Amino acid sequence: MRGLHPLDRTIGTEWPALGNDAAVRAFEATPYAERIAATNTYEALRLGAARDPDAAALLFLPNADPDETPLRISHREFFGRLTQVANMLHGLDVGPGDVVSLLLPLLPQSFCALFGAEAAGIANPVNPLLEAGQIADILRAAKTKVLIALGPLPGTDIWSKVERIRGHLPDLKAIVVVHGAADRANGIHAFDALADAQPADLAAASDGDREAEACRTESPGKHIVAQGARGKRDHARQSRGVSDRARRSELPRRAGSLRREQAGAAAPHRRMGDARHAPLHVRRPLRLRLARA
């Protein structure tokens, strides 16, 4: 019998009553590793998608017009695509310790790139509205190996920033352009064409051991960049799954939540406190809107 929560093994057909301290303590007595079915974001998305594969995961409005028919992407399609992106990145020699930086607006490709990069290496989403010099500083500090960016489209200057900074990124090996043309001679690949050529099954890729390594809970899945005092930027690494400390301890004492602690990484990246967030729910459709150019 399937429980109410796709990630919690212990919750059945009724939500737990957490109205007093004793109930909360009883709930938290179950170790995290026994309770939570997924140890990384890729597995969490897989479990969520399996609940209703044909339900809408993304509803995209290309012109930000609520009256237009949205582009509908099901959970089956979304999970398959992010797996293709992960395999694409492996083909570009991205491993567990390699950083994939993202300069993208809210597009369907942006979500596939984010979670695909987390499965393959370390995702580093960066605000594309920053000045080119600021973006270069962040990408250089993160040791960006692959950059996924929006191509030269009217109304956006993201690609012009990429052209200005690419020569200042010593660790950069490849650029993947969304809505742009490939230029293999200059290390530029077309996102959709390159992903289309990949299997939608992570285990189907050529280097199975490497994919298993990439999805380990302990390896960092995301860089978080914060603007500090006087413009100084701090980097923190967020792991794909629960930290070792959280495995050994009870869940955070917060009634009604299934929040987990994400560990910051060791130096040289500064830890910016404990990052906490609720387990991922992937069933509710996400409506995306872009302003007209």
C-alpha positions in Angstrom: 0.0 0.0 0.0 1.4 3.4 -1.0 1.9 6.0 1.7 0.9 9.6 1.5 4.5 10.9 1.3 6.7 9.7 -1.6 9.9 10.0 0.4 8.9 8.9 3.8 8.7 5.1 4.3 7.0 5.3 7.7 4.0 7.6 6.8 1.1 5.5 5.8 -2.4 6.6 4.7 -2.8 9.2 7.4 -0.5 12.1 8.3 1.1 11.8 11.7 -0.4 13.9 14.5 2.3 16.1 16.0 0.3 18.2 18.4 2.5 17.8 21.4 6.2 17.2 22.4 5.7 13.5 23.0 4.3 13.0 19.5 7.2 14.9 18.0 9.8 12.9 20.0 8.2 9.7 18.9 8.2 10.8 15.3 11.8 11.8 15.5 12.9 8.5 17.1 13.0 6.9 13.7 16.5 7.5 12.2 16.6 9.5 9.1 18.2 6.8 7.0 15.3 4.4 7.9 12.6 7.0 7.3 13.6 8.7 4.1 13.6 6.6 0.9 15.9 8.9 -1.2 19.5 9.8 -0.4 20.0 12.3 -3.2 18.0 14.7 -5.4 18.0 12.4 -8.4 16.5 9.6 -6.5 13.9 11.9 -4.9 12.8 13.1 -8.3 12.6 9.5 -9.6 10.4 8.5 -6.7 8.2 11.5 -7.0 7.8 11.0 -10.8 6.9 7.4 -10.3 3.7 8.4 -8.4 2.1 9.7 -11.5 4.5 9.8 -14.5 2.0 11.3 -16.9 1.0 14.2 -14.6 2.3 17.7 -15.4 5.7 18.5 -14.0 6.1 21.8 -15.8 3.7 24.2 -17.6 5.6 26.7 -19.6 4.2 30.0 -21.0 6.7 31.1 -23.6 5.1 34.6 -23.9 3.9 35.0 -20.3 0.3 35.1 -21.6 -2.1 33.2 -19.3 -4.5 32.7 -22.2 -2.0 30.8 -24.4 -1.8 27.1 -24.3 1.2 26.2 -22.2 3.9 23.8 -23.1 3.2 20.8 -20.9 6.0 18.5 -19.7 5.1 15.4 -17.8 7.1 13.9 -14.9 8.1 11.1 -17.2 9.4 13.5 -19.8 11.1 15.8 -17.2 12.9 13.0 -15.5 14.0 11.4 -18.7 15.3 14.7 -20.0 17.3 15.6 -16.8 18.8 12.1 -17.1 19.8 12.8 -20.7 21.4 16.1 -19.5 23.4 14.2 -16.8 24.7 11.8 -19.4 25.5 14.7 -21.7 27.6 16.2 -19.0 29.4 12.9 -18.4 30.2 13.0 -22.1 31.8 16.3 -21.5 34.0 14.7 -18.8 32.1 16.1 -15.8 32.6 14.1 -12.7 31.5 14.3 -9.0 34.0 17.1 -8.2 33.5 19.2 -11.3 31.4 22.3 -11.4 28.7 23.1 -14.0 27.7 26.7 -13.9 24.3 27.9 -15.2 23.5 31.3 -16.7 19.8 30.8 -17.6 16.4 32.4 -17.2 13.4 30.4 -16.2 13.1 27.9 -19.1 12.2 24.2 -19.1 15.9 23.5 -20.0 17.0 25.4 -16.9 15.4 22.8 -14.6 16.7 19.9 -16.5 20.2 21.5 -16.5 20.0 22.2 -12.7 19.1 18.7 -11.7 21.1 17.0 -14.4 24.2 18.9 -13.3 23.6 17.9 -9.7 23.4 14.2 -10.8 26.6 14.5 -12.8 28.7 16.9 -10.8 28.2 20.2 -8.9 25.5 22.6 -10.1 26.4 26.3 -9.7 23.4 28.5 -10.8 24.4 32.1 -11.1 22.1 35.2 -11.5 22.5 36.2 -15.2 21.5 39.8 -14.4 24.9 40.4 -12.6 27.5 42.4 -14.3 30.0 40.4 -16.5 32.8 41.0 -14.1 30.9 39.7 -11.1 29.8 36.6 -13.1 33.4 36.0 -14.1 34.6 36.2 -10.5 32.0 33.7 -9.3 32.6 31.2 -12.2 36.4 31.5 -11.7 36.2 31.0 -7.9 34.0 27.9 -8.4 36.5 26.5 -11.0 33.7 26.1 -13.6 34.4 23.3 -16.0 31.2 23.5 -18.1 29.0 26.5 -18.6 25.4 26.2 -19.7 24.1 29.6 -20.9 21.3 31.1 -22.9 22.2 31.9 -26.5 22.0 35.2 -28.4 18.3 36.0 -28.3 16.7 39.5 -28.6 16.1 41.2 -25.3 18.8 39.5 -23.4 22.6 40.1 -23.0 23.5 36.8 -21.4 25.4 35.6 -24.4 27.3 38.8 -24.8 28.5 38.4 -21.2 29.6 34.8 -22.0 31.7 36.0 -24.9 33.3 38.7 -22.7 34.2 36.4 -19.8 35.0 33.0 -21.4 38.7 34.0 -21.9 39.0 34.7 -18.2 37.9 31.3 -17.0 41.0 29.0 -16.8 39.2 25.9 -15.9 36.5 26.1 -18.5 36.5 23.2 -21.0 33.1 23.5 -22.7 30.1 25.8 -23.2 26.6 24.5 -23.8 24.2 27.0 -25.4 20.4 26.9 -24.9 18.7 28.3 -28.0 21.9 28.8 -29.9 24.0 27.2 -32.6 26.9 24.8 -31.9 30.5 25.8 -32.7 32.6 22.8 -31.9 35.8 24.5 -33.1 35.4 26.9 -30.2 34.1 24.4 -27.7 30.4 25.4 -28.0 27.7 22.7 -28.0 24.0 23.0 -28.6 22.1 22.0 -25.5 19.0 20.2 -27.0 20.9 18.5 -29.9 23.6 17.2 -27.5 21.0 16.0 -24.9 18.9 14.4 -27.6 21.7 12.0 -28.5 22.0 10.7 -24.9 20.1 7.8 -23.2 17.3 8.7 -20.9 18.5 6.0 -18.5 21.4 6.9 -16.2 22.5 3.2 -16.1 22.6 3.1 -19.9 25.5 5.4 -20.2 28.9 4.0 -21.0 30.6 4.5 -17.6 28.3 2.9 -15.1 30.7 3.1 -12.2 31.2 6.8 -12.8 27.5 7.5 -12.8 27.1 5.6 -9.5 29.9 7.7 -8.0 28.4 10.9 -9.3 25.1 10.3 -7.5 26.7 9.5 -4.1 25.0 11.4 -1.3 28.3 12.5 0.2 29.5 14.3 -3.0 28.4 18.0 -3.2 25.5 18.6 -5.6 25.2 22.4 -5.7 27.1 25.6 -5.1 25.3 28.4 -3.3 26.7 31.9 -3.9 25.7 34.7 -1.5 26.5 38.4 -1.8 28.3 39.5 1.4 29.4 42.9 2.8 31.1 45.3 0.4 30.3 43.0 -2.6 32.3 40.1 -1.4 30.8 36.7 -2.5 30.8 33.5 -0.4 30.5 30.0 -1.8 29.0 27.1 0.1 28.6 23.6 -1.2 25.3 21.8 -0.6 25.4 18.0 -0.6 23.0 15.9 -2.7 21.7 14.1 0.3 21.6 14.1 4.1 24.9 14.8 5.9 26.7 12.3 8.0 25.8 14.3 11.1 22.1 14.2 10.3 22.3 10.5 9.7 23.6 10.0 13.2 21.1 12.3 14.9 17.4 12.8 15.1 15.5 14.9 12.6 15.5 18.6 13.4 13.0 19.3 16.2 10.3 21.1 14.2 6.8 19.8 14.5 5.1 18.9 11.2 8.3 19.2 9.1 10.5 16.6 7.5 13.3 19.0 7.0 16.9 17.9 6.7 20.2 19.4 7.4 22.5 20.0 4.5 26.2 20.1 5.4 28.5 22.9 4.2 31.8 21.8 2.6 35.3 22.0 3.9 37.7 24.8 3.0 38.4 26.6 0.8 34.6 27.3 0.5 33.2 29.1 3.5 30.2 27.5 5.2 27.3 29.9 5.5 25.3 28.3 8.3 23.1 25.3 8.2 21.0 25.1 5.0 17.6 23.5 5.7 14.8 22.7 3.4 11.8 20.4 3.2 11.9 17.2 1.2 11.2 17.7 -2.5 7.6 17.4 -3.7 7.5 17.0 -7.5 3.9 16.4 -8.2 2.5 19.9 -8.3 2.8 21.5 -11.7 5.1 24.5 -11.9 3.9 27.4 -14.1 6.7 29.4 -15.6 6.3 32.8 -17.1 8.8 34.9 -19.1 8.4 38.6 -19.7 8.0 39.6 -23.3 11.3 40.8 -24.9 
